[in-house]
């Protein structure tokens, strides 16, 4: 039998904020219950006849698993009707009215075209409220998904966004998210003008932009009225969080290959070629070498179809097993305690499963939402001692706090959002043992160290933003 959902005090604050601000955002850490908080607000708005329907845009896994399960979990919300606009169910857009229409960002092209066609035929749009779960999926003002949403904005009298990592790369990430809410009222109507006002670039190609002196405080002040910020540490009894850097020394031969790649953008191993023609590609190649393997190069004379076919079967060049051995030592040290391991490349996954067994479960490309939900349940039931996961596939919608306290980054990442969201699958209220340990396998004197340093810089920028928003809210409420 379903239980009654009783909001915490901080959730009541969030509900009140949503109800009082038709165009607003919630910057909430994972674990603070933003899904149930939103459902409560939606239920109140529906009961008051303030809205007719909600378009809910969320990551694929969250669309299929989190929102439907949260609706059925609590008796309060079981009267809320919903449908997923995907594949065969897309026809339900013009079918019987629902309270919530769920779709993932990849489906927006279809939705945009379907709405345009239907409205021209005189059909009535079934929703008048926009809700975006994980709004950083729209942080790029140049993305097609942002363009589709902007075209649809006149349909929505209410707009709400939610995320726990509002500026994973820089404060530039905020502009498009704020624009979805207010169409430029707070951060300006033009991205390039916003960037020129608050940022400067020393690059001739204007690729890298740095915040101007005192501009961060100005942006914090501009965005503050739009959003409510809440941190898990302020409202929940959170476990201790310990970071453990495990430095791995590459073998002499492997380091020679690595330095050659850095210097010449080229290496040759066992007759196979692996080169990089741009700085970003060099970084990627160096990252692969630091992990232990690297993809062979795509030949220059292939067309697009042949390139796709080649990538499906291209060989992986073995470089070293130093990281794999360090991971094996860590697993032995844990002595059977469950561990969640982050990987990046397909060859990382293959190497890890070769070490740990090909039956080791993983959540990544090719794993369906239904399968990942089963893996989540098995992990929480203590049936899985080692779980592999790609951060892009596990960043949202999975609760893994019921089994295991250890997270390991076999492959480091530049992406702060994926980094924080990944370890927060375990770092949640109620985790057993009251301590979560995040281990990093770092190849010494390689790009791994630069990636860790960059994560630290981005984390500080985001923390500054959240602290400023919190201070603003305290002043307003005092």
C-alpha positions as CSV (number, residue, x, y, z in Angstrom):
1,X,0.0,0.0,0.0
2,X,1.3,3.4,-0.9
3,X,2.4,5.8,1.8
4,X,1.5,9.4,2.3
5,X,4.2,11.9,1.3
6,X,4.8,14.4,4.1
7,X,7.1,17.3,3.0
8,X,10.0,18.4,5.1
9,X,10.1,22.1,6.1
10,X,12.6,22.9,3.4
11,X,10.3,21.2,0.8
12,X,7.4,23.4,2.0
13,X,9.7,26.4,1.3
14,X,10.4,25.1,-2.2
15,X,6.7,24.4,-2.9
16,X,5.8,27.9,-1.8
17,X,8.5,29.4,-4.0
18,X,7.3,27.6,-7.0
19,X,3.7,28.5,-6.4
20,X,4.6,32.2,-5.8
21,X,6.9,32.5,-8.8
22,X,5.4,31.4,-12.1
23,X,8.9,31.7,-13.8
24,X,11.4,30.3,-11.4
25,X,14.1,27.6,-10.8
26,X,15.1,25.3,-8.1
27,X,18.9,24.7,-7.7
28,X,18.6,21.7,-5.4
29,X,21.2,19.0,-4.5
30,X,20.3,15.4,-5.3
31,X,18.5,13.8,-2.4
32,X,16.4,16.8,-1.5
33,X,13.3,15.4,-3.2
34,X,12.8,17.8,-6.1
35,X,10.6,15.3,-7.9
36,X,8.1,15.0,-5.0
37,X,8.3,18.7,-4.3
38,X,7.4,19.4,-7.9
39,X,4.6,16.9,-7.9
40,X,3.1,18.5,-4.9
41,X,3.3,22.0,-6.5
42,X,1.7,20.6,-9.7
43,X,-1.1,18.9,-7.7
44,X,-1.9,22.2,-5.9
45,X,-1.8,24.2,-9.2
46,X,-4.1,21.7,-10.9
47,X,-6.5,21.7,-8.0
48,X,-6.7,25.5,-8.1
49,X,-7.3,25.3,-11.9
50,X,-4.2,27.4,-12.4
51,X,-2.7,25.1,-15.0
52,X,-4.2,22.6,-17.5
53,X,-1.1,20.4,-18.2
54,X,2.6,20.2,-17.8
55,X,5.3,19.5,-20.3
56,X,8.0,17.8,-18.3
57,X,11.4,17.6,-20.1
58,X,13.9,15.2,-18.3
59,X,16.8,12.9,-19.1
60,X,15.7,9.6,-20.7
61,X,16.2,7.4,-17.6
62,X,14.5,10.0,-15.4
63,X,11.6,10.2,-17.8
64,X,11.0,6.5,-17.8
65,X,11.9,5.6,-14.2
66,X,11.9,8.5,-11.7
67,X,8.8,10.5,-12.5
68,X,6.4,7.5,-13.0
69,X,7.7,5.6,-9.9
70,X,7.4,8.7,-7.7
71,X,3.8,9.2,-8.8
72,X,2.9,5.7,-7.9
73,X,5.0,5.6,-4.7
74,X,3.0,8.1,-2.8
75,X,-0.8,8.0,-2.3
76,X,-0.9,11.8,-2.5
77,X,0.1,11.8,-6.2
78,X,-1.7,8.7,-7.5
79,X,-4.4,10.9,-8.9
80,X,-1.9,12.7,-11.2
81,X,-2.2,11.3,-14.7
82,X,0.9,11.2,-17.0
83,X,2.1,9.9,-20.3
84,X,5.5,9.5,-21.9
85,X,5.8,11.1,-25.4
86,X,8.1,8.5,-26.9
87,X,7.8,5.9,-29.7
88,X,4.3,4.4,-29.9
89,X,3.0,6.6,-27.1
90,X,3.6,9.8,-29.0
91,X,0.1,9.7,-30.3
92,X,-1.1,10.4,-26.8
93,X,-0.2,14.1,-27.3
94,X,-3.5,14.7,-28.9
95,X,-5.3,11.9,-27.0
96,X,-7.1,12.1,-23.6
97,X,-5.8,15.0,-21.5
98,X,-3.1,14.2,-19.0
99,X,-1.7,16.2,-16.1
100,X,2.0,15.6,-17.1
101,X,3.5,14.9,-20.5
102,X,7.0,13.5,-20.1
103,X,9.6,13.7,-22.9
104,X,13.4,13.6,-23.0
105,X,15.4,16.4,-24.8
106,X,16.1,14.2,-27.8
107,X,12.3,14.1,-28.5
108,X,11.9,17.9,-28.8
109,X,12.4,18.0,-32.6
110,X,9.5,15.6,-33.0
111,X,7.4,17.6,-30.5
112,X,8.2,20.9,-32.1
113,X,7.1,19.6,-35.5
114,X,4.0,17.9,-34.1
115,X,2.8,21.0,-32.2
116,X,3.4,23.2,-35.2
117,X,1.3,20.9,-37.4
118,X,-1.4,20.3,-34.8
119,X,-1.9,24.0,-33.9
120,X,-2.2,24.9,-37.6
121,X,-5.0,22.3,-37.8
122,X,-6.8,24.1,-35.0
123,X,-5.9,21.6,-32.2
124,X,-5.4,23.0,-28.7
125,X,-2.1,22.6,-27.0
126,X,-2.6,20.1,-24.1
127,X,-0.2,21.9,-21.7
128,X,0.5,25.5,-20.6
129,X,3.3,24.8,-18.1
130,X,6.9,24.0,-18.8
131,X,9.0,22.0,-16.3
132,X,12.6,21.1,-17.0
133,X,14.3,18.5,-14.9
134,X,18.1,19.0,-15.2
135,X,18.1,22.3,-17.0
136,X,21.8,22.1,-17.7
137,X,20.9,19.9,-20.6
138,X,20.0,23.3,-22.1
139,X,23.1,25.3,-21.1
140,X,24.3,25.8,-24.7
141,X,22.5,28.6,-26.4
142,X,23.6,27.1,-29.7
143,X,22.0,23.7,-29.3
144,X,19.0,22.7,-31.3
145,X,17.1,21.6,-28.2
146,X,17.4,25.1,-26.8
147,X,16.1,26.5,-30.1
148,X,13.1,24.2,-30.0
149,X,12.2,25.2,-26.4
150,X,12.6,28.9,-27.3
151,X,10.1,28.5,-30.2
152,X,7.6,26.9,-27.8
153,X,7.9,29.4,-25.0
154,X,4.8,31.4,-25.9
155,X,2.8,28.3,-25.1
156,X,3.7,28.4,-21.4
157,X,2.4,30.8,-18.8
158,X,4.4,29.0,-16.2
159,X,8.0,27.9,-16.6
160,X,10.2,26.1,-14.0
161,X,13.7,24.6,-14.2
162,X,15.6,22.4,-11.8
163,X,19.2,21.3,-11.4
164,X,21.8,20.6,-8.8
165,X,24.7,21.9,-10.9
166,X,23.6,25.1,-12.6
167,X,27.0,26.2,-13.9
168,X,29.2,23.1,-14.4
169,X,31.7,24.8,-16.7
170,X,31.3,28.5,-16.0
171,X,28.7,31.2,-15.3
172,X,28.2,31.4,-19.1
173,X,26.1,28.2,-18.6
174,X,23.4,30.3,-16.8
175,X,22.3,32.5,-19.6
176,X,20.3,30.0,-21.7
177,X,18.7,28.5,-18.5
178,X,17.6,31.9,-17.3
179,X,16.4,32.8,-20.8
180,X,14.0,29.9,-20.8
181,X,12.4,31.3,-17.7
182,X,12.2,35.0,-18.4
183,X,13.3,35.5,-22.1
184,X,16.2,37.8,-21.1
185,X,14.7,39.9,-18.4
186,X,17.5,39.1,-15.8
187,X,20.6,38.2,-17.8
188,X,19.8,40.0,-21.0
189,X,18.2,39.2,-24.4
190,X,21.4,38.4,-26.2
191,X,24.0,35.8,-25.2
192,X,26.9,37.5,-27.0
193,X,26.1,40.8,-25.3
194,X,25.9,39.0,-21.9
195,X,29.3,37.4,-22.6
196,X,30.9,40.6,-23.7
197,X,29.6,42.4,-20.7
198,X,30.8,40.0,-18.0
199,X,33.6,38.0,-19.7
200,X,36.8,38.6,-21.6
201,X,38.9,36.4,-23.9
202,X,42.6,36.6,-24.7
203,X,42.4,33.9,-27.4
204,X,42.5,35.1,-31.0
205,X,39.7,32.8,-31.9
206,X,37.6,33.8,-28.8
207,X,37.4,30.2,-27.7
208,X,38.2,30.6,-24.0
209,X,36.4,33.2,-21.9
210,X,37.3,34.3,-18.4
211,X,35.1,36.2,-15.9
212,X,35.9,39.8,-15.5
213,X,36.8,41.3,-12.1
214,X,33.7,41.6,-9.9
215,X,31.5,40.3,-12.7
216,X,30.7,37.1,-10.9
217,X,29.1,39.0,-8.0
218,X,27.0,41.0,-10.5
219,X,25.8,37.8,-12.2
220,X,24.9,36.3,-8.8
221,X,22.8,39.3,-8.0
222,X,21.1,39.3,-11.4
223,X,20.1,35.6,-11.2
224,X,19.2,35.4,-7.5
225,X,15.6,36.5,-7.7
226,X,14.8,33.8,-10.2
227,X,16.0,30.8,-8.3
228,X,15.9,29.1,-4.9
229,X,19.1,27.3,-3.9
230,X,19.3,24.5,-1.4
231,X,22.2,22.3,-0.4
232,X,21.8,18.8,1.0
233,X,24.4,19.6,3.7
234,X,22.1,22.4,5.0
235,X,18.9,20.4,5.2
236,X,19.8,16.7,5.6
237,X,21.9,14.6,7.9
238,X,24.5,13.8,5.3
239,X,27.3,11.3,5.7
240,X,30.9,12.3,5.8
241,X,32.5,12.6,2.4
242,X,36.2,11.6,2.0
243,X,38.3,12.0,-1.1
244,X,41.1,9.6,-1.7
245,X,43.7,10.2,-4.5
246,X,45.5,7.1,-5.5
247,X,48.5,8.1,-7.7
248,X,49.6,5.6,-10.3
249,X,53.1,5.6,-11.8
250,X,53.1,4.6,-15.4
251,X,55.8,2.2,-16.6
252,X,58.8,3.8,-18.3
253,X,57.8,2.6,-21.8
254,X,54.2,3.8,-21.4
255,X,55.3,7.2,-20.1
256,X,57.6,7.5,-23.1
257,X,54.7,7.0,-25.4
258,X,52.7,9.5,-23.4
259,X,55.3,12.2,-23.6
260,X,55.7,11.6,-27.3
261,X,52.0,12.1,-27.8
262,X,52.1,15.3,-25.9
263,X,55.2,16.5,-27.8
264,X,54.5,15.3,-31.3
265,X,50.8,14.5,-31.3
266,X,51.8,11.0,-32.6
267,X,52.6,7.5,-31.4
268,X,53.1,4.2,-33.1
269,X,52.6,1.0,-31.2
270,X,52.8,-2.5,-32.6
271,X,52.4,-1.3,-36.2
272,X,49.1,0.6,-35.5
273,X,49.0,4.3,-35.6
274,X,47.3,6.7,-33.1
275,X,47.7,10.4,-33.7
276,X,46.0,13.6,-32.8
277,X,45.7,16.7,-35.0
278,X,44.3,19.2,-32.6
279,X,44.8,20.1,-28.9
280,X,41.4,18.7,-27.9
281,X,42.3,15.4,-29.6
282,X,45.7,15.3,-28.0
283,X,44.0,15.7,-24.6
284,X,41.7,12.8,-25.4
285,X,44.5,10.6,-26.7
286,X,46.6,11.4,-23.6
287,X,43.6,10.6,-21.4
288,X,43.3,7.2,-23.1
289,X,47.0,6.4,-22.7
290,X,46.8,7.3,-19.0
291,X,44.0,4.8,-18.6
292,X,46.1,2.1,-20.3
293,X,44.8,1.8,-23.9
294,X,44.2,4.0,-26.9
295,X,42.1,3.7,-30.1
296,X,43.9,3.3,-33.4
297,X,43.4,6.2,-35.8
298,X,40.7,6.4,-38.4
299,X,42.3,6.3,-41.9
300,X,42.1,9.6,-43.8
301,X,40.7,8.2,-47.0
302,X,37.3,7.0,-45.7
303,X,33.9,8.5,-46.3
304,X,31.4,9.0,-43.5
305,X,29.8,5.5,-43.9
306,X,33.2,3.8,-43.9
307,X,34.3,5.8,-40.8
308,X,31.2,4.6,-38.9
309,X,31.9,1.1,-39.9
310,X,35.6,1.4,-39.0
311,X,34.9,2.8,-35.5
312,X,32.7,-0.3,-34.8
313,X,35.6,-2.6,-35.4
314,X,38.7,-0.5,-34.8
315,X,41.4,-2.0,-32.7
316,X,42.5,-0.9,-29.3
317,X,46.2,-0.5,-28.7
318,X,47.4,-1.8,-25.3
319,X,49.8,0.5,-23.5
320,X,50.0,-0.5,-19.8
321,X,48.0,-2.1,-17.0
322,X,49.2,0.2,-14.1
323,X,45.7,1.6,-13.5
324,X,44.0,-1.8,-13.7
325,X,46.4,-3.2,-11.2
326,X,45.8,-0.2,-8.9
327,X,42.1,-0.8,-9.1
328,X,42.6,-4.5,-8.3
329,X,44.5,-3.5,-5.2
330,X,41.8,-1.2,-4.1
331,X,39.1,-3.9,-4.6
332,X,41.2,-6.3,-2.6
333,X,41.7,-3.7,0.1
334,X,37.9,-3.2,0.4
335,X,37.6,-7.0,1.0
336,X,34.2,-7.5,-0.5
337,X,32.6,-4.1,0.2
338,X,30.6,-2.9,-2.8
339,X,32.2,-0.4,-5.1
340,X,30.8,1.8,-7.9
341,X,33.4,2.4,-10.7
342,X,33.2,5.2,-13.2
343,X,34.6,4.6,-16.7
344,X,34.8,6.7,-19.8
345,X,35.8,4.9,-23.0
346,X,34.5,1.7,-24.4
347,X,37.9,0.2,-24.1
348,X,37.9,1.1,-20.4
349,X,34.7,-0.9,-20.0
350,X,36.3,-3.9,-21.9
351,X,39.5,-3.7,-19.8
352,X,37.5,-3.6,-16.5
353,X,35.3,-6.5,-17.4
354,X,38.3,-8.5,-18.5
355,X,39.7,-7.9,-15.0
356,X,36.5,-8.4,-13.0
357,X,34.6,-10.8,-15.2
358,X,32.4,-10.3,-18.3
359,X,29.3,-10.8,-16.2
360,X,30.0,-7.7,-14.1
361,X,26.9,-5.4,-14.6
362,X,27.3,-2.0,-16.0
363,X,25.1,1.0,-16.7
364,X,26.1,2.8,-19.9
365,X,25.4,2.9,-23.6
366,X,23.1,0.1,-24.8
367,X,21.6,-0.6,-21.3
368,X,17.8,0.2,-21.3
369,X,16.1,2.1,-18.6
370,X,14.3,-1.1,-17.5
371,X,17.6,-3.0,-17.2
372,X,19.3,-0.1,-15.3
373,X,16.3,0.0,-12.9
374,X,16.8,-3.8,-12.2
375,X,20.5,-3.2,-11.7
376,X,19.7,-0.4,-9.3
377,X,17.4,-2.6,-7.3
378,X,20.0,-5.5,-7.2
379,X,22.7,-3.1,-6.1
380,X,20.6,-1.7,-3.3
381,X,19.6,-5.3,-2.3
382,X,23.3,-6.1,-1.8
383,X,23.5,-8.5,-4.7
384,X,26.1,-6.6,-6.7
385,X,29.6,-6.2,-5.2
386,X,31.1,-4.3,-8.2
387,X,29.1,-2.0,-10.5
388,X,30.5,-0.2,-13.5
389,X,28.9,3.0,-14.8
390,X,29.4,5.7,-17.4
391,X,28.8,9.1,-15.8
392,X,26.8,10.3,-18.8
393,X,24.3,7.4,-18.2
394,X,24.3,7.5,-14.4
395,X,24.2,11.2,-13.6
396,X,20.5,11.4,-12.8
397,X,17.7,9.4,-11.4
398,X,19.5,6.5,-9.7
399,X,19.5,6.1,-5.9
400,X,22.4,3.8,-4.9
401,X,22.8,4.6,-1.2
402,X,21.5,1.3,0.2
403,X,24.6,-0.8,-0.6
404,X,28.2,0.4,-0.6
405,X,30.1,3.5,0.5
406,X,32.8,3.5,-2.1
407,X,33.0,5.2,-5.5
408,X,36.0,5.0,-7.7
409,X,37.0,7.1,-10.7
410,X,39.0,4.8,-13.0
411,X,38.8,7.4,-15.7
412,X,38.8,11.0,-14.7
413,X,36.5,13.6,-16.3
414,X,36.5,17.3,-17.2
415,X,32.7,17.5,-16.6
416,X,31.9,18.8,-13.2
417,X,28.2,18.1,-13.5
418,X,28.8,14.4,-14.4
419,X,31.4,14.2,-11.6
420,X,29.2,15.5,-8.8
421,X,26.0,13.8,-10.0
422,X,27.9,10.4,-10.3
423,X,29.2,10.2,-6.7
424,X,25.9,11.6,-5.4
425,X,24.2,8.5,-6.5
426,X,25.8,7.0,-3.3
427,X,26.4,10.2,-1.3
428,X,22.9,10.5,0.0
429,X,21.0,10.6,3.2
430,X,20.6,7.2,4.8
431,X,23.8,5.6,3.3
432,X,25.1,2.8,5.4
433,X,28.2,3.4,7.5
434,X,27.8,7.2,7.5
435,X,30.9,7.8,5.4
436,X,31.2,7.8,1.6
437,X,34.7,7.5,0.1
438,X,35.4,8.8,-3.4
439,X,38.6,7.3,-4.8
440,X,40.5,8.7,-7.8
441,X,43.0,6.7,-9.8
442,X,45.4,9.4,-11.1
443,X,48.2,8.6,-13.5
444,X,51.1,10.8,-12.3
445,X,52.5,13.5,-14.5
446,X,49.6,13.1,-17.0
447,X,46.4,14.9,-18.1
448,X,44.7,13.2,-15.1
449,X,46.3,15.7,-12.8
450,X,45.1,18.6,-15.0
451,X,41.6,17.2,-15.0
452,X,41.5,17.0,-11.2
453,X,42.7,20.6,-11.0
454,X,40.1,21.9,-13.4
455,X,37.3,20.1,-11.5
456,X,38.5,21.9,-8.4
457,X,38.3,25.3,-10.1
458,X,34.9,24.7,-11.6
459,X,33.6,23.4,-8.2
460,X,34.7,26.6,-6.5
461,X,33.0,28.7,-9.1
462,X,29.8,26.8,-8.7
463,X,30.1,26.9,-4.9
464,X,30.5,30.7,-5.1
465,X,27.3,31.0,-7.1
466,X,25.3,28.8,-4.7
467,X,26.7,30.7,-1.6
468,X,25.6,34.0,-3.2
469,X,22.1,32.7,-4.0
470,X,21.8,31.5,-0.4
471,X,22.9,34.8,1.0
472,X,20.4,36.6,-1.2
473,X,17.6,34.4,-0.1
474,X,18.5,35.0,3.6
475,X,18.4,38.8,3.0
476,X,15.0,38.6,1.3
477,X,13.5,36.4,4.0
478,X,14.8,38.4,6.9
